[in-house]
Amino acid sequence: MRQSITQDRDGFHILVEEFALPTDPWRLDPQTKRAVTICNLFANHEYGISDIAGALGESRKNVIRVLLKQGIIRDRRVREITSGPGIERRTFLVGSNVGCVMN
Protein backbone atom coordinates (compact mmCIF):
# COMPACT_ATOMS: atom_id res chain seq x y z
CA MET A 1 0.00 0.00 0.00
CA ARG A 2 1.43 3.38 -1.01
CA GLN A 3 1.37 6.24 1.43
CA SER A 4 0.25 9.51 -0.13
CA ILE A 5 2.45 12.56 0.28
CA THR A 6 0.62 15.30 2.13
CA GLN A 7 0.80 18.84 0.86
CA ASP A 8 0.06 20.31 4.30
CA ARG A 9 2.49 21.19 7.05
CA ASP A 10 1.85 23.16 10.22
CA GLY A 11 -1.69 23.78 8.98
CA PHE A 12 -0.61 25.40 5.70
CA HIS A 13 -0.96 24.03 2.17
CA ILE A 14 2.47 23.85 0.50
CA LEU A 15 2.51 25.31 -3.01
CA VAL A 16 6.01 24.28 -4.13
CA GLU A 17 7.77 20.92 -4.09
CA GLU A 18 11.28 22.36 -3.96
CA PHE A 19 12.74 25.84 -3.38
CA ALA A 20 15.43 26.81 -5.89
CA LEU A 21 18.43 28.42 -4.22
CA PRO A 22 20.06 31.41 -5.92
CA THR A 23 23.33 30.70 -7.72
CA ASP A 24 25.16 33.61 -6.04
CA PRO A 25 23.82 33.95 -2.48
CA TRP A 26 26.84 35.98 -1.31
CA ARG A 27 25.54 38.92 -3.38
CA LEU A 28 22.20 39.05 -1.58
CA ASP A 29 21.41 41.64 1.08
CA PRO A 30 20.98 40.31 4.65
CA GLN A 31 17.16 40.49 4.56
CA THR A 32 16.98 38.49 1.32
CA LYS A 33 19.50 35.95 2.65
CA ARG A 34 17.27 35.45 5.69
CA ALA A 35 14.21 34.92 3.47
CA VAL A 36 16.13 32.41 1.30
CA THR A 37 17.25 30.54 4.44
CA ILE A 38 13.67 30.35 5.76
CA CYS A 39 12.32 29.08 2.43
CA ASN A 40 15.16 26.57 2.05
CA LEU A 41 14.67 25.13 5.55
CA PHE A 42 10.90 24.86 5.11
CA ALA A 43 10.65 23.57 1.53
CA ASN A 44 13.86 21.62 1.01
CA HIS A 45 14.65 20.36 4.51
CA GLU A 46 11.03 20.06 5.77
CA TYR A 47 11.60 22.05 8.97
CA GLY A 48 8.45 23.16 10.76
CA ILE A 49 7.60 26.83 11.20
CA SER A 50 8.32 26.72 14.96
CA ASP A 51 11.64 24.96 14.33
CA ILE A 52 12.73 27.65 11.87
CA ALA A 53 11.61 30.44 14.18
CA GLY A 54 13.57 28.95 17.07
CA ALA A 55 16.71 28.22 15.06
CA LEU A 56 16.87 31.68 13.49
CA GLY A 57 15.56 33.71 16.42
CA GLU A 58 12.56 34.86 14.37
CA SER A 59 8.91 35.08 15.35
CA ARG A 60 6.50 32.51 13.90
CA LYS A 61 4.61 35.45 12.41
CA ASN A 62 7.66 36.62 10.46
CA VAL A 63 8.49 33.10 9.22
CA ILE A 64 4.91 32.69 7.97
CA ARG A 65 4.98 36.14 6.38
CA VAL A 66 8.18 35.25 4.44
CA LEU A 67 6.76 31.90 3.28
CA LEU A 68 3.55 33.60 2.10
CA LYS A 69 5.41 36.39 0.32
CA GLN A 70 7.66 33.91 -1.48
CA GLY A 71 4.70 31.76 -2.56
CA ILE A 72 5.81 28.71 -0.58
CA ILE A 73 2.53 28.30 1.33
CA ARG A 74 -1.09 29.22 0.60
CA ASP A 75 -2.70 32.02 2.60
CA ARG A 76 -5.34 30.41 4.83
CA ARG A 77 -7.21 33.71 5.12
CA VAL A 78 -8.20 33.55 1.44
CA ARG A 79 -10.89 31.05 0.57
CA GLU A 80 -11.65 29.86 -2.92
CA ILE A 81 -15.40 29.91 -3.40
CA THR A 82 -16.83 27.87 -6.20
CA SER A 83 -20.49 27.82 -6.96
CA GLY A 84 -22.28 24.85 -8.38
CA PRO A 85 -24.15 24.86 -11.65
CA GLY A 86 -27.25 27.02 -11.62
CA ILE A 87 -26.17 29.02 -8.55
CA GLU A 88 -26.05 32.75 -9.07
CA ARG A 89 -23.35 34.84 -7.36
CA ARG A 90 -23.64 38.62 -7.17
CA THR A 91 -20.69 40.96 -6.71
CA PHE A 92 -21.18 44.63 -5.96
CA LEU A 93 -18.76 47.31 -7.07
CA VAL A 94 -17.50 49.62 -4.34
CA GLY A 95 -19.23 52.98 -4.48
CA SER A 96 -21.90 51.70 -6.82
CA ASN A 97 -25.43 50.45 -6.37
CA VAL A 98 -25.23 48.39 -9.54
CA GLY A 99 -24.60 44.67 -9.07
CA CYS A 100 -22.82 42.39 -11.51
CA VAL A 101 -24.16 38.88 -11.98
CA MET A 102 -21.46 36.21 -12.18
CA ASN A 103 -22.16 32.60 -13.11
N, CA, C and O atoms as a Tinker XYZ file with bonds, in Angstrom:
   412  protein
     1  N      0.843000   -1.182000    0.000000    73     2
     2  CA     0.000000    0.000000    0.000000    64     1     3
     3  C      0.886000    1.242000    0.000000    63     2     4     5
     4  O      1.785000    1.356000    0.833000    81     3
     5  N      0.648000    2.162000   -0.912000    73     3     6
     6  CA     1.431000    3.381000   -1.011000    64     5     7
     7  C      0.881000    4.438000   -0.067000    63     6     8     9
     8  O     -0.331000    4.595000    0.079000    81     7
     9  N      1.782000    5.146000    0.560000    73     7    10
    10  CA     1.374000    6.240000    1.431000    64     9    11
    11  C      1.389000    7.521000    0.605000    63    10    12    13
    12  O      2.378000    7.815000   -0.066000    81    11
    13  N      0.307000    8.279000    0.652000    73    11    14
    14  CA     0.251000    9.507000   -0.127000    64    13    15
    15  C      1.051000   10.610000    0.566000    63    14    16    17
    16  O      1.095000   10.690000    1.793000    81    15
    17  N      1.673000   11.447000   -0.239000    73    15    18
    18  CA     2.448000   12.560000    0.285000    64    17    19
    19  C      1.488000   13.708000    0.550000    63    18    20    21
    20  O      0.748000   14.129000   -0.338000    81    19
    21  N      1.506000   14.209000    1.777000    73    19    22
    22  CA     0.618000   15.304000    2.134000    64    21    23
    23  C      1.215000   16.630000    1.680000    63    22    24    25
    24  O      2.431000   16.818000    1.709000    81    23
    25  N      0.374000   17.518000    1.273000    73    23    26
    26  CA     0.802000   18.845000    0.861000    64    25    27
    27  C      0.542000   19.869000    1.963000    63    26    28    29
    28  O      0.558000   21.072000    1.703000    81    27
    29  N      0.305000   19.410000    3.178000    73    27    30
    30  CA     0.056000   20.308000    4.299000    64    29    31
    31  C      1.130000   20.119000    5.353000    63    30    32    33
    32  O      1.559000   19.000000    5.631000    81    31
    33  N      1.558000   21.233000    5.937000    73    31    34
    34  CA     2.489000   21.187000    7.053000    64    33    35
    35  C      2.198000   22.373000    7.954000    63    34    36    37
    36  O      2.034000   23.497000    7.480000    81    35
    37  N      2.136000   22.124000    9.228000    73    35    38
    38  CA     1.847000   23.161000   10.221000    64    37    39
    39  C      0.536000   23.893000    9.913000    63    38    40    41
    40  O      0.382000   25.070000   10.240000    81    39
    41  N     -0.397000   23.193000    9.286000    73    39    42
    42  CA    -1.692000   23.780000    8.985000    64    41    43
    43  C     -1.737000   24.613000    7.721000    63    42    44    45
    44  O     -2.752000   25.254000    7.448000    81    43
    45  N     -0.672000   24.622000    6.946000    73    43    46
    46  CA    -0.614000   25.397000    5.701000    64    45    47
    47  C     -0.454000   24.446000    4.518000    63    46    48    49
    48  O      0.223000   23.423000    4.613000    81    47
    49  N     -1.086000   24.803000    3.404000    73    47    50
    50  CA    -0.958000   24.031000    2.169000    64    49    51
    51  C      0.322000   24.491000    1.476000    63    50    52    53
    52  O      0.513000   25.685000    1.242000    81    51
    53  N      1.190000   23.546000    1.150000    73    51    54
    54  CA     2.465000   23.846000    0.497000    64    53    55
    55  C      2.236000   23.959000   -1.004000    63    54    56    57
    56  O      1.623000   23.083000   -1.615000    81    55
    57  N      2.732000   25.042000   -1.590000    73    55    58
    58  CA     2.508000   25.311000   -3.011000    64    57    59
    59  C      3.671000   24.901000   -3.901000    63    58    60    61
    60  O      3.503000   24.800000   -5.116000    81    59
    61  N      4.846000   24.664000   -3.326000    73    59    62
    62  CA     6.010000   24.282000   -4.132000    64    61    63
    63  C      6.599000   22.982000   -3.599000    63    62    64    65
    64  O      6.559000   22.720000   -2.397000    81    63
    65  N      7.141000   22.175000   -4.495000    73    63    66
    66  CA     7.770000   20.920000   -4.089000    64    65    67
    67  C      9.209000   21.150000   -3.642000    63    66    68    69
    68  O      9.692000   20.480000   -2.730000    81    67
    69  N      9.887000   22.088000   -4.277000    73    67    70
    70  CA    11.283000   22.362000   -3.963000    64    69    71
    71  C     11.560000   23.847000   -4.172000    63    70    72    73
    72  O     11.066000   24.450000   -5.125000    81    71
    73  N     12.352000   24.432000   -3.274000    73    71    74
    74  CA    12.740000   25.836000   -3.381000    64    73    75
    75  C     14.098000   25.911000   -4.061000    63    74    76    77
    76  O     15.062000   25.298000   -3.602000    81    75
    77  N     14.176000   26.657000   -5.146000    73    75    78
    78  CA    15.426000   26.806000   -5.893000    64    77    79
    79  C     16.293000   27.877000   -5.234000    63    78    80    81
    80  O     15.880000   29.028000   -5.090000    81    79
    81  N     17.493000   27.478000   -4.840000    73    79    82
    82  CA    18.429000   28.416000   -4.220000    64    81    83
    83  C     19.083000   29.282000   -5.285000    63    82    84    85
    84  O     19.326000   28.816000   -6.398000    81    83
    85  N     19.373000   30.549000   -4.954000    73    83    86
    86  CA    20.057000   31.413000   -5.924000    64    85    87
    87  C     21.482000   30.910000   -6.176000    63    86    88    89
    88  O     22.092000   30.287000   -5.307000    81    87
    89  N     21.996000   31.185000   -7.358000    73    87    90
    90  CA    23.333000   30.705000   -7.718000    64    89    91
    91  C     24.439000   31.523000   -7.046000    63    90    92    93
    92  O     25.553000   31.028000   -6.873000    81    91
    93  N     24.144000   32.758000   -6.672000    73    91    94
    94  CA    25.161000   33.613000   -6.043000    64    93    95
    95  C     24.617000   34.244000   -4.756000    63    94    96    97
    96  O     24.377000   35.451000   -4.714000    81    95
    97  N     24.422000   33.439000   -3.713000    73    95    98
    98  CA    23.818000   33.950000   -2.481000    64    97    99
    99  C     24.671000   34.986000   -1.750000    63    98   100   101
   100  O     24.132000   35.766000   -0.965000    81    99
   101  N     25.966000   35.017000   -1.979000    73    99   102
   102  CA    26.838000   35.977000   -1.312000    64   101   103
   103  C     26.552000   37.412000   -1.758000    63   102   104   105
   104  O     26.954000   38.358000   -1.081000    81   103
   105  N     25.869000   37.582000   -2.880000    73   103   106
   106  CA    25.542000   38.921000   -3.377000    64   105   107
   107  C     24.230000   39.464000   -2.810000    63   106   108   109
   108  O     23.897000   40.629000   -3.026000    81   107
   109  N     23.498000   38.636000   -2.098000    73   107   110
   110  CA    22.198000   39.052000   -1.578000    64   109   111
   111  C     22.355000   39.916000   -0.327000    63   110   112   113
   112  O     23.302000   39.752000    0.442000    81   111
   113  N     21.414000   40.834000   -0.140000    73   111   114
   114  CA    21.406000   41.638000    1.078000    64   113   115
   115  C     20.975000   40.757000    2.252000    63   114   116   117
   116  O     20.357000   39.716000    2.034000    81   115
   117  N     21.284000   41.147000    3.481000    73   115   118
   118  CA    20.981000   40.309000    4.650000    64   117   119
   119  C     19.506000   39.908000    4.776000    63   118   120   121
   120  O     19.214000   38.779000    5.172000    81   119
   121  N     18.587000   40.794000    4.453000    73   119   122
   122  CA    17.161000   40.485000    4.562000    64   121   123
   123  C     16.761000   39.404000    3.550000    63   122   124   125
   124  O     15.990000   38.501000    3.874000    81   123
   125  N     17.281000   39.499000    2.348000    73   123   126
   126  CA    16.980000   38.493000    1.317000    64   125   127
   127  C     17.622000   37.157000    1.664000    63   126   128   129
   128  O     17.024000   36.105000    1.437000    81   127
   129  N     18.846000   37.188000    2.216000    73   127   130
   130  CA    19.503000   35.948000    2.650000    64   129   131
   131  C     18.665000   35.245000    3.712000    63   130   132   133
   132  O     18.541000   34.020000    3.702000    81   131
   133  N     18.091000   36.020000    4.627000    73   131   134
   134  CA    17.266000   35.447000    5.686000    64   133   135
   135  C     16.026000   34.799000    5.087000    63   134   136   137
   136  O     15.642000   33.702000    5.492000    81   135
   137  N     15.397000   35.469000    4.125000    73   135   138
   138  CA    14.213000   34.916000    3.467000    64   137   139
   139  C     14.555000   33.630000    2.722000    63   138   140   141
   140  O     13.792000   32.665000    2.777000    81   139
   141  N     15.691000   33.604000    2.026000    73   139   142
   142  CA    16.127000   32.408000    1.302000    64   141   143
   143  C     16.370000   31.264000    2.284000    63   142   144   145
   144  O     16.003000   30.122000    2.008000    81   143
   145  N     16.984000   31.562000    3.422000    73   143   146
   146  CA    17.250000   30.536000    4.440000    64   145   147
   147  C     15.948000   29.952000    4.970000    63   146   148   149
   148  O     15.830000   28.735000    5.115000    81   147
   149  N     14.970000   30.806000    5.261000    73   147   150
   150  CA    13.667000   30.354000    5.758000    64   149   151
   151  C     13.000000   29.442000    4.731000    63   150   152   153
   152  O     12.525000   28.360000    5.074000    81   151
   153  N     12.966000   29.872000    3.492000    73   151   154
   154  CA    12.321000   29.077000    2.431000    64   153   155
   155  C     13.045000   27.755000    2.209000    63   154   156   157
   156  O     12.403000   26.723000    2.011000    81   155
   157  N     14.365000   27.776000    2.240000    73   155   158
   158  CA    15.159000   26.571000    2.046000    64   157   159
   159  C     14.889000   25.564000    3.169000    63   158   160   161
   160  O     14.671000   24.382000    2.901000    81   159
   161  N     14.903000   26.025000    4.418000    73   159   162
   162  CA    14.668000   25.128000    5.548000    64   161   163
   163  C     13.270000   24.524000    5.502000    63   162   164   165
   164  O     13.089000   23.343000    5.796000    81   163
   165  N     12.282000   25.336000    5.134000    73   163   166
   166  CA    10.900000   24.857000    5.114000    64   165   167
   167  C     10.640000   23.910000    3.938000    63   166   168   169
   168  O     10.122000   22.810000    4.128000    81   167
   169  N     10.998000   24.337000    2.731000    73   167   170
   170  CA    10.653000   23.572000    1.531000    64   169   171
   171  C     11.606000   22.402000    1.271000    63   170   172   173
   172  O     11.163000   21.296000    0.964000    81   171
   173  N     12.887000   22.642000    1.391000    73   171   174
   174  CA    13.863000   21.622000    1.008000    64   173   175
   175  C     14.253000   20.682000    2.143000    63   174   176   177
   176  O     14.583000   19.520000    1.902000    81   175
   177  N     14.217000   21.178000    3.379000    73   175   178
   178  CA    14.645000   20.359000    4.514000    64   177   179
   179  C     13.487000   19.978000    5.428000    63   178   180   181
   180  O     13.682000   19.301000    6.437000    81   179
   181  N     12.270000   20.418000    5.070000    73   179   182
   182  CA    11.032000   20.064000    5.768000    64   181   183
   183  C     11.032000   20.413000    7.255000    63   182   184   185
   184  O     10.463000   19.687000    8.070000    81   183
   185  N     11.674000   21.533000    7.601000    73   183   186
   186  CA    11.602000   22.048000    8.965000    64   185   187
   187  C     10.208000   22.616000    9.191000    63   186   188   189
   188  O      9.584000   23.116000    8.255000    81   187
   189  N      9.718000   22.543000   10.413000    73   187   190
   190  CA     8.448000   23.159000   10.760000    64   189   191
   191  C      8.637000   24.647000   11.005000    63   190   192   193
   192  O      9.761000   25.115000   11.190000    81   191
   193  N      7.550000   25.380000   11.004000    73   191   194
   194  CA     7.602000   26.829000   11.204000    64   193   195
   195  C      8.197000   27.171000   12.569000    63   194   196   197
   196  O      9.031000   28.071000   12.667000    81   195
   197  N      7.782000   26.470000   13.619000    73   195   198
   198  CA     8.320000   26.724000   14.963000    64   197   199
   199  C      9.806000   26.395000   15.033000    63   198   200   201
   200  O     10.566000   27.096000   15.701000    81   199
   201  N     10.224000   25.335000   14.349000    73   199   202
   202  CA    11.640000   24.960000   14.333000    64   201   203
   203  C     12.491000   26.053000   13.674000    63   202   204   205
   204  O     13.565000   26.397000   14.168000    81   203
   205  N     12.005000   26.583000   12.574000    73   203   206
   206  CA    12.731000   27.648000   11.869000    64   205   207
   207  C     12.788000   28.899000   12.736000    63   206   208   209
   208  O     13.839000   29.527000   12.862000    81   207
   209  N     11.663000   29.254000   13.329000    73   207   210
   210  CA    11.611000   30.444000   14.183000    64   209   211
   211  C     12.605000   30.317000   15.333000    63   210   212   213
   212  O     13.321000   31.269000   15.644000    81   211
   213  N     12.651000   29.161000   15.958000    73   211   214
   214  CA    13.570000   28.952000   17.073000    64   213   215
   215  C     15.026000   28.966000   16.646000    63   214   216   217
   216  O     15.865000   29.568000   17.315000    81   215
   217  N     15.332000   28.307000   15.535000    73   215   218
   218  CA    16.714000   28.218000   15.065000    64   217   219
   219  C     17.267000   29.571000   14.619000    63   218   220   221
   220  O     18.452000   29.852000   14.805000    81   219
   221  N     16.415000   30.405000   14.035000    73   219   222
   222  CA    16.874000   31.684000   13.493000    64   221   223
   223  C     16.568000   32.866000   14.402000    63   222   224   225
   224  O     16.929000   34.000000   14.089000    81   223
   225  N     15.906000   32.609000   15.524000    73   223   226
   226  CA    15.558000   33.705000   16.424000    64   225   227
   227  C     14.515000   34.642000   15.833000    63   226   228   229
   228  O     14.518000   35.841000   16.113000    81   227
   229  N     13.634000   34.098000   15.025000    73   227   230
   230  CA    12.559000   34.859000   14.375000    64   229   231
   231  C     11.244000   34.548000   15.069000    63   230   232   233
   232  O     11.140000   33.553000   15.785000    81   231
   233  N     10.251000   35.381000   14.865000    73   231   234
   234  CA     8.907000   35.077000   15.348000    64   233   235
   235  C      8.237000   34.160000   14.343000    63   234   236   237
   236  O      8.572000   34.173000   13.159000    81   235
   237  N      7.280000   33.358000   14.822000    73   235   238
   238  CA     6.499000   32.515000   13.904000    64   237   239
   239  C      5.812000   33.379000   12.858000    63   238   240   241
   240  O      5.730000   33.016000   11.685000    81   239
   241  N      5.320000   34.526000   13.303000    73   239   242
   242  CA     4.608000   35.447000   12.415000    64   241   243
   243  C      5.498000   35.873000   11.240000    63   242   244   245
   244  O      5.043000   35.913000   10.098000    81   243
   245  N      6.756000   36.188000   11.522000    73   243   246
   246  CA     7.664000   36.617000   10.462000    64   245   247
   247  C      8.008000   35.463000    9.527000    63   246   248   249
   248  O      8.098000   35.658000    8.315000    81   247
   249  N      8.201000   34.269000   10.070000    73   247   250
   250  CA     8.494000   33.098000    9.222000    64   249   251
   251  C      7.322000   32.844000    8.274000    63   250   252   253
   252  O      7.523000   32.616000    7.081000    81   251
   253  N      6.107000   32.885000    8.801000    73   251   254
   254  CA     4.913000   32.685000    7.972000    64   253   255
   255  C      4.803000   33.775000    6.918000    63   254   256   257
   256  O      4.491000   33.495000    5.760000    81   255
   257  N      5.059000   35.018000    7.316000    73   255   258
   258  CA     4.984000   36.144000    6.376000    64   257   259
   259  C      5.953000   35.937000    5.209000    63   258   260   261
   260  O      5.589000   36.178000    4.058000    81   259
   261  N      7.179000   35.495000    5.491000    73   259   262
   262  CA     8.177000   35.248000    4.441000    64   261   263
   263  C      7.706000   34.130000    3.517000    63   262   264   265
   264  O      7.788000   34.259000    2.295000    81   263
   265  N      7.214000   33.032000    4.093000    73   263   266
   266  CA     6.761000   31.898000    3.276000    64   265   267
   267  C      5.575000   32.282000    2.394000    63   266   268   269
   268  O      5.477000   31.824000    1.256000    81   267
   269  N      4.679000   33.118000    2.909000    73   267   270
   270  CA     3.553000   33.598000    2.103000    64   269   271
   271  C      4.049000   34.499000    0.970000    63   270   272   273
   272  O      3.649000   34.338000   -0.183000    81   271
   273  N      4.912000   35.433000    1.307000    73   271   274
   274  CA     5.414000   36.394000    0.319000    64   273   275
   275  C      6.170000   35.707000   -0.812000    63   274   276   277
   276  O      6.108000   36.142000   -1.962000    81   275
   277  N      6.882000   34.633000   -0.481000    73   275   278
   278  CA     7.660000   33.909000   -1.483000    64   277   279
   279  C      6.834000   32.862000   -2.222000    63   278   280   281
   280  O      7.348000   32.194000   -3.119000    81   279
   281  N      5.563000   32.709000   -1.859000    73   279   282
   282  CA     4.696000   31.764000   -2.561000    64   281   283
   283  C      4.955000   30.313000   -2.197000    63   282   284   285
   284  O      4.656000   29.415000   -2.984000    81   283
   285  N      5.510000   30.072000   -1.011000    73   283   286
   286  CA     5.809000   28.711000   -0.583000    64   285   287
   287  C      4.565000   28.039000    0.002000    63   286   288   289
   288  O      4.343000   26.845000   -0.199000    81   287
   289  N      3.757000   28.817000    0.729000    73   287   290
   290  CA     2.531000   28.301000    1.334000    64   289   291
   291  C      1.348000   29.140000    0.892000    63   290   292   293
   292  O      1.500000   30.293000    0.492000    81   291
   293  N      0.145000   28.535000    0.971000    73   291   294
   294  CA    -1.090000   29.223000    0.604000    64   293   295
   295  C     -1.602000   30.006000    1.815000    63   294   296   297
   296  O     -1.521000   29.540000    2.952000    81   295
   297  N     -2.118000   31.180000    1.555000    73   295   298
   298  CA    -2.701000   32.019000    2.596000    64   297   299
   299  C     -4.023000   31.411000    3.045000    63   298   300   301
   300  O     -4.946000   31.283000    2.240000    81   299
   301  N     -4.130000   31.036000    4.318000    73   299   302
   302  CA    -5.344000   30.407000    4.833000    64   301   303
   303  C     -6.484000   31.401000    4.966000    63   302   304   305
   304  O     -7.644000   31.003000    5.073000    81   303
   305  N     -6.168000   32.690000    4.961000    73   303   306
   306  CA    -7.209000   33.706000    5.115000    64   305   307
   307  C     -8.023000   33.892000    3.844000    63   306   308   309
   308  O     -9.111000   34.467000    3.887000    81   307
   309  N     -7.517000   33.419000    2.723000    73   307   310
   310  CA    -8.198000   33.553000    1.438000    64   309   311
   311  C     -8.864000   32.227000    1.119000    63   310   312   313
   312  O     -8.208000   31.186000    1.078000    81   311
   313  N    -10.147000   32.269000    0.898000    73   311   314
   314  CA   -10.889000   31.052000    0.568000    64   313   315
   315  C    -11.313000   31.101000   -0.891000    63   314   316   317
   316  O    -11.746000   32.136000   -1.398000    81   315
   317  N    -11.180000   29.974000   -1.544000    73   315   318
   318  CA   -11.649000   29.858000   -2.920000    64   317   319
   319  C    -13.099000   29.408000   -2.866000    63   318   320   321
   320  O    -13.407000   28.338000   -2.342000    81   319
   321  N    -13.981000   30.225000   -3.407000    73   319   322
   322  CA   -15.402000   29.911000   -3.398000    64   321   323
   323  C    -15.817000   29.514000   -4.806000    63   322   324   325
   324  O    -15.674000   30.282000   -5.758000    81   323
   325  N    -16.323000   28.322000   -4.912000    73   323   326
   326  CA   -16.828000   27.874000   -6.201000    64   325   327
   327  C    -18.310000   27.606000   -6.048000    63   326   328   329
   328  O    -18.754000   27.008000   -5.068000    81   327
   329  N    -19.050000   28.049000   -7.011000    73   327   330
   330  CA   -20.489000   27.824000   -6.965000    64   329   331
   331  C    -20.839000   26.703000   -7.934000    63   330   332   333
   332  O    -20.229000   26.548000   -8.992000    81   331
   333  N    -21.823000   25.943000   -7.542000    73   331   334
   334  CA   -22.280000   24.847000   -8.377000    64   333   335
   335  C    -23.061000   25.350000   -9.568000    63   334   336   337
   336  O    -23.369000   26.538000   -9.660000    81   335
   337  N    -23.379000   24.456000  -10.473000    73   335   338
   338  CA   -24.148000   24.860000  -11.653000    64   337   339
   339  C    -25.528000   25.379000  -11.247000    63   338   340   341
   340  O    -26.200000   24.803000  -10.391000    81   339
   341  N    -25.925000   26.465000  -11.873000    73   339   342
   342  CA   -27.245000   27.023000  -11.618000    64   341   343
   343  C    -27.305000   27.932000  -10.400000    63   342   344   345
   344  O    -28.374000   28.452000  -10.082000    81   343
   345  N    -26.186000   28.137000   -9.710000    73   343   346
   346  CA   -26.173000   29.016000   -8.548000    64   345   347
   347  C    -25.646000   30.370000   -8.979000    63   346   348   349
   348  O    -24.577000   30.477000   -9.580000    81   347
   349  N    -26.410000   31.398000   -8.665000    73   347   350
   350  CA   -26.048000   32.749000   -9.069000    64   349   351
   351  C    -25.255000   33.427000   -7.960000    63   350   352   353
   352  O    -25.630000   33.344000   -6.791000    81   351
   353  N    -24.164000   34.096000   -8.317000    73   351   354
   354  CA   -23.345000   34.839000   -7.363000    64   353   355
   355  C    -23.384000   36.300000   -7.783000    63   354   356   357
   356  O    -23.197000   36.605000   -8.961000    81   355
   357  N    -23.618000   37.196000   -6.858000    73   355   358
   358  CA   -23.636000   38.622000   -7.166000    64   357   359
   359  C    -22.459000   39.302000   -6.480000    63   358   360   361
   360  O    -22.164000   39.042000   -5.314000    81   359
   361  N    -21.788000   40.185000   -7.233000    73   359   362
   362  CA   -20.692000   40.963000   -6.705000    64   361   363
   363  C    -21.042000   42.423000   -6.906000    63   362   364   365
   364  O    -21.471000   42.820000   -7.990000    81   363
   365  N    -20.862000   43.217000   -5.873000    73   363   366
   366  CA   -21.181000   44.629000   -5.959000    64   365   367
   367  C    -19.898000   45.440000   -6.044000    63   366   368   369
   368  O    -18.934000   45.177000   -5.325000    81   367
   369  N    -19.897000   46.424000   -6.928000    73   367   370
   370  CA   -18.758000   47.311000   -7.075000    64   369   371
   371  C    -18.773000   48.323000   -5.945000    63   370   372   373
   372  O    -19.836000   48.809000   -5.560000    81   371
   373  N    -17.610000   48.642000   -5.415000    73   371   374
   374  CA   -17.504000   49.619000   -4.340000    64   373   375
   375  C    -17.920000   50.981000   -4.858000    63   374   376   377
   376  O    -17.479000   51.415000   -5.922000    81   375
   377  N    -18.772000   51.651000   -4.100000    73   375   378
   378  CA   -19.227000   52.977000   -4.484000    64   377   379
   379  C    -20.300000   52.961000   -5.550000    63   378   380   381
   380  O    -20.592000   53.994000   -6.151000    81   379
   381  N    -20.886000   51.813000   -5.791000    73   379   382
   382  CA   -21.898000   51.704000   -6.824000    64   381   383
   383  C    -23.073000   50.894000   -6.293000    63   382   384   385
   384  O    -22.891000   49.993000   -5.475000    81   383
   385  N    -24.237000   51.203000   -6.743000    73   383   386
   386  CA   -25.425000   50.454000   -6.375000    64   385   387
   387  C    -25.790000   49.423000   -7.423000    63   386   388   389
   388  O    -26.807000   48.740000   -7.305000    81   387
   389  N    -24.960000   49.312000   -8.452000    73   387   390
   390  CA   -25.231000   48.389000   -9.543000    64   389   391
   391  C    -24.496000   47.081000   -9.264000    63   390   392   393
   392  O    -23.291000   47.083000   -9.016000    81   391
   393  N    -25.215000   45.977000   -9.302000    73   391   394
   394  CA   -24.599000   44.666000   -9.067000    64   393   395
   395  C    -24.248000   43.983000  -10.373000    63   394   396   397
   396  O    -24.909000   44.195000  -11.390000    81   395
   397  N    -23.225000   43.176000  -10.345000    73   395   398
   398  CA   -22.822000   42.387000  -11.508000    64   397   399
   399  C    -23.163000   40.940000  -11.226000    63   398   400   401
   400  O    -22.822000   40.419000  -10.164000    81   399
   401  N    -23.824000   40.288000  -12.152000    73   399   402
   402  CA   -24.156000   38.883000  -11.980000    64   401   403
   403  C    -23.029000   38.050000  -12.556000    63   402   404   405
   404  O    -22.606000   38.253000  -13.694000    81   403
   405  N    -22.543000   37.101000  -11.747000    73   403   406
   406  CA   -21.460000   36.208000  -12.176000    64   405   407
   407  C    -21.961000   34.790000  -12.094000    63   406   408   409
   408  O    -22.552000   34.402000  -11.086000    81   407
   409  N    -21.743000   34.014000  -13.117000    73   407   410
   410  CA   -22.163000   32.601000  -13.113000    64   409   411
   411  C    -21.015000   31.728000  -12.759000    63   410   412
   412  O    -21.162000   30.507000  -12.702000    81   411
